[in-house]
Amino acid sequence: MTAQYDVIIIGSGAGGGSVAYKLANAGKRVLLIEKGAFLPRDASTLDVRQVFVDGVFKNHVVWLDGKGDQFVPGEFYNVGGKTKWYGAALFRFRPVEFEAEQDYGLLGWPFGYDELKPYYDEATDLLKITAFKNEPELQALLDKIITADPGWQLHPLPLGLSHDIINHPEEAKHFDGFASPSGLKSDSERNLIDHIRDRPNFTLLAGDPVSELVSAPGDPRTIVGVTCADGSTYEAETTVLAAGAMTSPRILQDHLHASGLALPCGDLVGANFKMHINSAVLGFSPFKDHDVLRKTAVLYNDKFPHSSMQCLGWIDPELLAVQAPPLTPGFIDKFLGTRAIGFWATTEDSSSPQNRIISGGPGGKPIMDYSLDRIPHAVKEHHALIDAWIERLLAAGLLGVDKYMGMAGTAHALGSLVTGTDPKTSVVDPHGKVHGMERLYVGDGSPLPRASRVNPSLTIYAWGLRLGDHLAGA
C-alpha cells in the first residue's frame, strides 16, 4: 500500500515548523500534525488576565514531579507551539557550547558549530532577526552598571521582532510572554508555516493529538505512520517527532512499552532532561519608568561563563500583581509596577541521566523527575550570578529581588532524546534518526545535548532546517 505522505511531522513549533518548511518547499508530501488549535488573532492574546491569571491559552495537564507532587508545567499547545509565546530572543550558541565539559556535567554535540552555521544563517533570514537601541532610562542604568564593574559585557539582544512594534504600544509592552496578533513577532507559524500553508503538497491538521506511533506489521522497529486521538491513522515514508522535549520522549516511550521493543538507547529515552535554571530579577527604582520595549540588551560576565542576564520586557502594575502575594494591596502593585525594571537570569543546567521525562506515572500522569540537587555546579553559579547582579543594582540605586521560576518554568525544555554517535550514550544519531529504529527522526529540542547560556530557540530552528535538508536529500 502506498503511503499517504512522504513525511509526517508531529508538532508545529520551532523544530517541526522548520522541518515542514524545508520539506514542503522541496516538493515532499508533508502532513504536519499539531495537538492544539490555532490561536485567535485578536487582542485576547495580549490580555494579562487571560494569559497569566486565567491561563486561557496554557496547558492544563497535571504532571507529577520526582517526589510525586502535582504541578502544571507552563507548556503551550497551539499552531506555532511555544514560539507564539516566547520573548523572540534568538541567539546562536557559541562554538565552545558544542563541546563537552565534564567538570560541569555537560555533554557534547557530535559535531561543531560550523555544521549548524549555514542553518543559523538561514534561520536568521527567515526570522528577520534584528536589534533595537536601548531606551534612555534602561541605557542610563546599564551605563552605571558597566562603568562601575567593566566585568559586565553589554550586547544588543538579537530579536525576531519588527521595528514597527514601536508604533504599537500595546504590542510593544506585551510581546515577551504574549502572542502577537499582528504578526510583529517572528514565530514558527507566521514565518514558516504561513509560507507553505497553501501548497498542494502540504497538509496541516490542528487540534488532534497523536496518540501512538504505527509500526510495520511484525516489525516494531520500523515506523510507518501515526494514529491520532480521534482514531484516524496516517501513513508516511518517514515520521518526525517534533512535539517538544517533554512530549516527544513520551510518545517514543509509549511505543517501546506497547511493542516490547528493547533498544540499546532505551534507558536514555527521556533522560538528560534540561530546562535551564531561570530566575526573574526585579529592580525597583525611586523614580517612575517610562521606557516601553525594554527587552533589548543582554549582559555576560566571565565570572559566570554558563550564564547570561537579559533585560525583560515591560513590567507594569498588572503584570506585577500576577506575581505578588494574593493579599498585597493594589496600591502597592501600582506603586512598584511603575518603578520596576526586569531582568532574566539564565544558567545552563548540567546534564544528569536522572533528570528525566517519564510517561504513564501513577494515575496515568506524566512525570518530570528533575532535581537541582543533581546539578550542584549549575546551582552554585546561578546563585552567584543573582547575588552579583542584585549587588550591582543596589549600587546603581535600585532595590533588587529575585524569583526562581521553578518546575513549571519549562520554556527552554531540551535534551530528553540527546544526539550522538554511540547508541549506548545517545538516543538519536547526528542527523536525528533514532538509534535502532527505521524511518523515525526527532526534529525538536529533545536532541540538543547542551542548552548554552541563552535561549535555545534559534538552535532548534537550525536543527530543524538541517534535518529538513537531510530528509529532502539536499
C-alpha positions as CSV (number, residue, x, y, z in Angstrom):
1,M,0.0,0.0,0.0
2,T,1.4,3.4,-1.0
3,A,1.9,5.8,2.0
4,Q,-0.3,8.8,2.0
5,Y,2.6,11.2,2.7
6,D,6.3,11.3,2.4
7,V,6.7,12.8,5.9
8,I,4.5,13.1,8.9
9,I,5.7,15.7,11.4
10,I,4.3,15.7,15.0
11,G,4.4,19.2,16.4
12,S,4.5,22.7,14.8
13,G,6.9,24.6,17.0
14,A,10.4,25.8,16.0
15,G,11.7,22.4,15.0
16,G,8.5,21.0,13.5
17,G,7.8,24.2,11.6
18,S,11.3,24.3,10.2
19,V,11.3,20.6,9.0
20,A,7.9,21.2,7.4
21,Y,9.1,24.4,5.7
22,K,12.1,22.7,4.2
23,L,10.3,19.6,3.0
24,A,7.2,21.3,1.6
25,N,9.5,23.6,-0.4
26,A,11.4,20.5,-1.6
27,G,8.2,19.1,-3.1
28,K,7.6,16.4,-0.5
29,R,4.1,15.4,0.6
30,V,4.0,16.7,4.2
31,L,1.4,16.2,6.9
32,L,2.0,18.5,9.9
33,I,0.0,17.4,13.0
34,E,-0.4,19.8,15.9
35,K,-2.0,18.8,19.1
36,G,-3.5,22.3,19.7
37,A,-5.6,24.7,17.7
38,F,-4.9,28.0,16.0
39,L,-4.6,30.9,18.4
40,P,-7.1,33.8,17.8
41,R,-5.5,36.8,16.1
42,D,-7.2,39.3,18.3
43,A,-6.2,41.3,21.4
44,S,-7.1,38.4,23.7
45,T,-3.5,37.0,23.4
46,L,-2.2,40.4,24.8
47,D,-4.6,40.4,27.8
48,V,-2.7,40.0,31.1
49,R,-5.6,38.4,32.9
50,Q,-6.4,35.9,30.2
51,V,-2.8,35.0,29.5
52,F,-1.3,35.0,33.0
53,V,-4.1,34.8,35.6
54,D,-6.8,32.6,33.9
55,G,-4.3,30.7,31.8
56,V,-6.8,30.6,28.9
57,F,-4.1,29.5,26.4
58,K,-1.8,27.4,28.6
59,N,-1.6,23.7,29.1
60,H,-3.8,22.4,31.9
61,V,-2.5,18.8,32.1
62,V,-1.4,17.9,35.6
63,W,2.1,16.4,35.9
64,L,4.0,14.8,38.8
65,D,7.5,15.8,40.0
66,G,10.0,13.3,41.2
67,K,8.5,13.3,44.7
68,G,5.0,12.6,43.4
69,D,3.7,16.1,43.9
70,Q,1.4,17.6,41.3
71,F,2.2,20.6,39.2
72,V,1.2,22.1,35.9
73,P,4.1,23.0,33.6
74,G,4.0,26.2,31.6
75,E,3.6,24.5,28.2
76,F,1.5,25.7,25.2
77,Y,-0.2,23.6,22.6
78,N,-1.2,25.6,19.6
79,V,-0.2,26.1,16.0
80,G,3.3,27.5,16.2
81,G,4.0,25.9,19.6
82,K,5.8,27.8,22.2
83,T,7.3,30.2,19.6
84,K,4.0,32.1,19.7
85,W,4.6,32.9,23.3
86,Y,8.4,33.2,23.6
87,G,10.1,36.6,24.0
88,A,11.6,36.3,20.5
89,A,15.2,36.4,21.8
90,L,17.1,34.4,19.1
91,F,20.7,33.6,19.9
92,R,23.4,31.4,18.3
93,F,25.3,29.1,20.6
94,R,29.0,29.8,20.8
95,P,31.4,27.3,19.3
96,V,32.6,26.3,22.8
97,E,29.0,25.4,23.7
98,F,29.1,22.4,21.3
99,E,31.8,20.8,23.3
100,A,31.6,18.6,26.4
101,E,32.6,20.0,29.8
102,Q,33.0,17.1,32.2
103,D,33.8,19.2,35.3
104,Y,30.5,21.0,34.9
105,G,28.5,17.9,33.8
106,L,27.9,19.0,30.2
107,L,27.5,16.6,27.3
108,G,29.0,17.4,23.9
109,W,27.5,17.6,20.4
110,P,28.5,15.0,17.8
111,F,29.6,17.9,15.6
112,G,30.8,21.5,15.9
113,Y,29.4,25.0,15.4
114,D,30.4,25.0,11.7
115,E,27.9,22.3,10.9
116,L,25.0,24.4,12.1
117,K,26.3,27.8,10.9
118,P,24.6,27.8,7.4
119,Y,21.3,26.9,9.2
120,Y,21.8,29.6,11.8
121,D,22.3,32.0,8.8
122,E,19.1,30.7,7.1
123,A,17.1,30.9,10.2
124,T,18.3,34.5,10.8
125,D,17.0,35.5,7.4
126,L,13.7,33.6,7.8
127,L,13.0,35.1,11.2
128,K,14.2,38.6,10.3
129,I,16.4,38.9,13.4
130,T,17.4,42.4,14.3
131,A,18.5,44.5,17.2
132,F,16.9,47.6,18.9
133,K,18.6,50.6,20.5
134,N,18.2,50.6,24.3
135,E,15.7,53.2,25.6
136,P,17.0,56.1,27.6
137,E,16.2,55.0,31.1
138,L,17.5,51.5,30.6
139,Q,20.6,52.7,28.9
140,A,21.4,55.0,31.8
141,L,21.0,52.2,34.3
142,L,23.2,49.8,32.2
143,D,25.8,52.6,31.8
144,K,26.0,52.9,35.6
145,I,26.5,49.1,36.0
146,I,29.1,48.5,33.4
147,T,31.1,51.7,34.4
148,A,31.2,50.6,38.0
149,D,32.1,47.0,37.0
150,P,33.5,46.5,33.5
151,G,33.3,42.8,34.0
152,W,29.7,43.0,32.8
153,Q,29.8,43.0,29.0
154,L,26.8,44.6,27.3
155,H,25.5,43.3,24.0
156,P,22.4,44.1,21.9
157,L,19.7,41.4,22.2
158,P,19.1,39.6,18.9
159,L,15.3,39.7,18.4
160,G,12.8,38.3,15.9
161,L,10.7,41.4,16.2
162,S,9.5,44.0,13.7
163,H,10.8,47.6,14.3
164,D,7.2,48.6,13.5
165,I,6.3,47.4,17.0
166,I,7.3,50.8,18.4
167,N,4.2,52.2,16.7
168,H,2.0,49.7,18.5
169,P,2.5,50.4,22.3
170,E,0.2,47.6,23.5
171,E,2.2,45.1,21.4
172,A,5.5,46.6,22.5
173,K,4.5,46.2,26.1
174,H,3.1,42.7,25.6
175,F,5.3,40.7,23.3
176,D,7.5,39.0,25.9
177,G,5.3,36.1,27.0
178,F,2.4,37.0,24.8
179,A,1.3,36.0,21.3
180,S,1.4,38.9,18.8
181,P,-2.0,39.1,17.0
182,S,-0.5,41.5,14.4
183,G,2.4,39.2,13.5
184,L,5.0,41.7,14.8
185,K,7.0,38.9,16.4
186,S,8.7,36.2,14.4
187,D,7.4,32.7,15.2
188,S,7.0,29.3,13.6
189,E,3.5,29.9,12.3
190,R,4.0,33.4,10.8
191,N,7.5,33.0,9.4
192,L,7.5,29.3,8.3
193,I,4.1,27.6,8.2
194,D,2.2,30.5,6.7
195,H,4.6,30.5,3.7
196,I,3.8,26.8,2.8
197,R,0.2,26.6,4.0
198,D,-1.4,26.9,0.5
199,R,1.0,24.5,-1.2
200,P,-0.9,21.4,-2.6
201,N,1.7,19.1,-1.1
202,F,1.3,20.4,2.4
203,T,-1.5,19.5,4.9
204,L,-1.9,20.9,8.4
205,L,-4.0,19.0,10.9
206,A,-4.6,21.1,14.1
207,G,-6.4,20.1,17.2
208,D,-6.0,16.3,17.0
209,P,-3.2,14.9,19.2
210,V,-1.1,11.9,18.1
211,S,-1.9,9.0,20.4
212,E,0.6,6.4,19.1
213,L,3.2,5.6,16.5
214,V,2.2,2.9,14.0
215,S,4.8,0.3,13.0
216,A,5.1,-2.1,10.2
217,P,3.3,-5.5,10.8
218,G,5.6,-7.7,12.9
219,D,8.4,-5.0,12.9
220,P,8.1,-2.5,15.8
221,R,11.5,-1.0,14.7
222,T,10.0,0.4,11.5
223,I,7.6,3.3,11.9
224,V,5.1,3.7,9.1
225,G,2.7,6.3,10.5
226,V,0.7,7.6,13.4
227,T,-2.8,7.2,14.9
228,C,-4.5,10.3,16.3
229,A,-6.8,10.7,19.3
230,D,-9.9,10.6,17.1
231,G,-8.8,7.2,15.7
232,S,-7.6,8.4,12.3
233,T,-4.4,6.7,11.0
234,Y,-2.0,8.3,8.6
235,E,0.9,6.6,6.8
236,A,4.2,8.1,5.6
237,E,7.6,7.0,4.5
238,T,9.2,9.0,7.4
239,T,7.8,10.2,10.7
240,V,9.4,13.1,12.7
241,L,8.8,13.6,16.4
242,A,8.8,17.4,17.0
243,A,6.3,17.7,19.9
244,G,8.8,19.1,22.3
245,A,11.3,17.7,24.8
246,M,8.5,16.9,27.3
247,T,6.2,15.1,24.8
248,S,8.4,13.5,22.1
249,P,10.2,11.2,24.5
250,R,6.8,10.1,26.0
251,I,5.5,9.2,22.5
252,L,8.6,7.0,22.0
253,Q,8.4,5.5,25.4
254,D,4.8,4.5,24.9
255,H,5.7,2.8,21.6
256,L,8.6,0.9,23.2
257,H,6.4,-0.2,26.1
258,A,3.5,-1.2,24.0
259,S,5.6,-3.2,21.5
260,G,8.1,-4.6,24.0
261,L,10.9,-3.4,21.8
262,A,14.3,-3.1,23.5
263,L,16.8,-0.6,22.1
264,P,20.4,-0.1,23.0
265,C,19.4,3.5,23.8
266,G,16.1,2.6,25.5
267,D,17.2,3.6,29.0
268,L,18.2,7.0,27.8
269,V,14.8,7.9,26.3
270,G,13.6,10.8,28.4
271,A,16.9,11.0,30.3
272,N,19.3,14.0,30.5
273,F,16.4,16.4,30.5
274,K,17.4,20.1,30.7
275,M,15.4,23.3,31.1
276,H,17.9,26.0,32.2
277,I,17.9,27.4,35.7
278,N,15.9,30.6,35.2
279,S,15.1,33.4,37.7
280,A,13.4,36.7,37.3
281,V,15.2,39.6,38.9
282,L,13.3,42.9,39.5
283,G,15.0,46.2,40.3
284,F,12.8,48.8,42.0
285,S,13.7,52.5,41.5
286,P,12.5,55.5,43.5
287,F,11.5,57.1,40.1
288,K,8.9,56.1,37.6
289,D,10.0,54.4,34.4
290,H,8.8,55.5,31.0
291,D,10.6,53.0,28.7
292,V,8.2,50.7,26.8
293,L,10.1,47.9,24.9
294,R,12.9,47.3,27.4
295,K,13.9,43.8,26.3
296,T,16.7,45.0,24.1
297,A,20.0,44.0,25.9
298,V,21.9,41.1,27.3
299,L,24.9,41.0,29.6
300,Y,27.6,38.5,30.2
301,N,30.3,38.2,32.8
302,D,33.3,35.9,32.5
303,K,32.9,35.1,36.2
304,F,29.7,33.3,35.2
305,P,30.7,31.5,32.0
306,H,27.5,29.5,31.7
307,S,25.1,32.3,32.5
308,S,23.5,35.4,31.0
309,M,21.5,38.3,32.3
310,Q,18.8,39.6,29.8
311,C,16.6,42.6,30.1
312,L,12.9,41.7,30.5
313,G,10.1,43.3,28.6
314,W,7.5,45.8,30.1
315,I,6.7,45.3,33.8
316,D,3.6,47.2,34.8
317,P,1.3,47.1,37.9
318,E,-1.0,44.5,36.2
319,L,1.9,42.1,35.4
320,L,3.4,42.6,38.8
321,A,0.1,41.9,40.6
322,V,0.1,38.5,39.0
323,Q,3.4,37.6,40.8
324,A,2.6,39.3,44.1
325,P,1.2,37.6,47.2
326,P,-2.7,37.4,46.9
327,L,-3.3,39.8,49.8
328,T,-0.9,42.5,48.6
329,P,-2.8,45.8,48.4
330,G,-3.4,47.1,44.9
331,F,-1.8,50.4,45.5
332,I,1.5,48.7,46.3
333,D,1.4,46.9,43.0
334,K,0.7,50.1,41.2
335,F,3.4,52.0,43.1
336,L,6.1,49.3,42.5
337,G,4.9,48.4,39.0
338,T,5.7,51.9,37.6
339,R,9.2,51.7,39.1
340,A,10.2,48.1,38.2
341,I,12.8,47.1,35.7
342,G,13.0,43.4,35.0
343,F,15.9,41.0,34.2
344,W,16.0,37.3,33.3
345,A,18.9,35.4,34.8
346,T,19.7,32.2,32.9
347,T,22.3,29.5,33.8
348,E,22.9,26.4,31.7
349,D,21.9,23.4,33.8
350,S,24.2,20.4,33.9
351,S,23.1,17.1,32.3
352,S,22.0,14.3,34.6
353,P,20.6,11.0,33.4
354,Q,18.4,11.0,36.5
355,N,16.7,14.2,35.4
356,R,14.2,12.7,33.1
357,I,10.7,12.7,31.5
358,I,8.6,9.6,32.1
359,S,5.3,8.6,30.5
360,G,2.5,7.0,32.4
361,G,3.2,7.6,36.0
362,P,0.7,7.0,38.8
363,G,-2.8,7.6,37.6
364,G,-1.5,7.9,34.1
365,K,0.1,11.3,34.8
366,P,3.4,12.1,33.1
367,I,6.4,12.7,35.4
368,M,9.1,15.3,35.2
369,D,11.7,14.0,37.6
370,Y,14.0,17.0,37.8
371,S,16.1,18.0,40.8
372,L,18.5,20.8,41.3
373,D,20.3,18.6,43.8
374,R,21.7,16.6,40.9
375,I,23.4,19.6,39.3
376,P,25.2,21.4,42.1
377,H,27.7,23.2,39.9
378,A,25.0,24.9,37.9
379,V,23.1,25.9,41.0
380,K,26.2,27.4,42.6
381,E,26.9,29.5,39.6
382,H,23.3,30.7,39.3
383,H,23.1,31.8,42.9
384,A,26.4,33.7,42.5
385,L,25.1,35.3,39.3
386,I,22.0,36.6,41.0
387,D,23.9,37.8,44.1
388,A,26.3,39.8,42.0
389,W,23.6,41.3,39.9
390,I,21.5,42.4,42.8
391,E,24.6,44.0,44.3
392,R,25.2,45.9,41.0
393,L,21.5,47.1,41.0
394,L,21.8,48.3,44.6
395,A,25.0,50.3,43.8
396,A,23.1,51.8,40.9
397,G,20.2,52.9,43.2
398,L,17.7,50.1,42.7
399,L,16.4,47.5,45.3
400,G,16.6,44.1,43.7
401,V,14.6,40.9,44.4
402,D,14.6,37.6,42.6
403,K,12.3,34.7,42.0
404,Y,13.3,31.2,40.7
405,M,10.9,30.1,38.0
406,G,10.7,26.6,39.4
407,M,9.5,23.3,37.9
408,A,6.7,25.0,35.9
409,G,9.2,27.2,34.0
410,T,9.7,24.8,31.1
411,A,10.1,27.3,28.3
412,H,13.6,26.0,27.5
413,A,12.9,22.3,27.7
414,L,15.7,20.3,26.0
415,G,17.8,17.2,26.0
416,S,15.5,14.3,26.6
417,L,16.5,12.5,23.4
418,V,20.1,13.5,23.1
419,T,22.0,13.2,19.8
420,G,25.4,11.4,19.5
421,T,27.2,8.7,17.5
422,D,27.0,5.9,20.2
423,P,23.6,4.2,20.8
424,K,24.7,3.4,24.3
425,T,25.1,7.1,25.2
426,S,22.6,8.9,22.9
427,V,19.1,8.4,21.5
428,V,19.4,9.8,18.0
429,D,22.3,10.0,15.6
430,P,23.8,13.2,14.3
431,H,21.0,13.5,11.7
432,G,18.2,13.0,14.2
433,K,17.4,9.3,13.4
434,V,16.5,7.2,16.4
435,H,19.2,4.6,17.0
436,G,18.0,1.1,16.3
437,M,14.8,2.3,14.6
438,E,13.9,2.9,10.9
439,R,12.0,5.9,9.4
440,L,11.8,7.7,12.8
441,Y,13.5,11.0,13.4
442,V,13.4,13.8,16.0
443,G,13.2,17.4,15.0
444,D,12.6,19.5,18.1
445,G,14.8,20.5,21.1
446,S,15.0,17.0,22.5
447,P,18.3,16.0,20.8
448,L,20.2,19.1,22.0
449,P,22.8,17.9,24.4
450,R,23.6,21.4,25.7
451,A,21.4,24.4,26.5
452,S,24.1,27.1,26.4
453,R,23.7,30.2,28.5
454,V,21.0,31.7,26.3
455,N,17.5,31.0,24.9
456,P,17.8,27.9,22.6
457,S,15.0,28.6,20.1
458,L,17.3,29.6,17.2
459,T,19.3,26.4,17.6
460,I,16.1,24.4,17.5
461,Y,15.1,26.2,14.3
462,A,18.6,25.5,12.9
463,W,18.4,21.8,13.9
464,G,15.0,21.5,12.2
465,L,16.2,23.2,9.0
466,R,19.2,20.9,8.8
467,L,17.0,17.8,9.4
468,G,14.6,19.0,6.7
469,D,17.5,19.3,4.2
470,H,18.7,15.8,5.2
471,L,15.2,14.2,4.7
472,A,14.8,16.1,1.4
473,G,18.1,14.6,0.2
474,A,19.7,18.0,-0.2
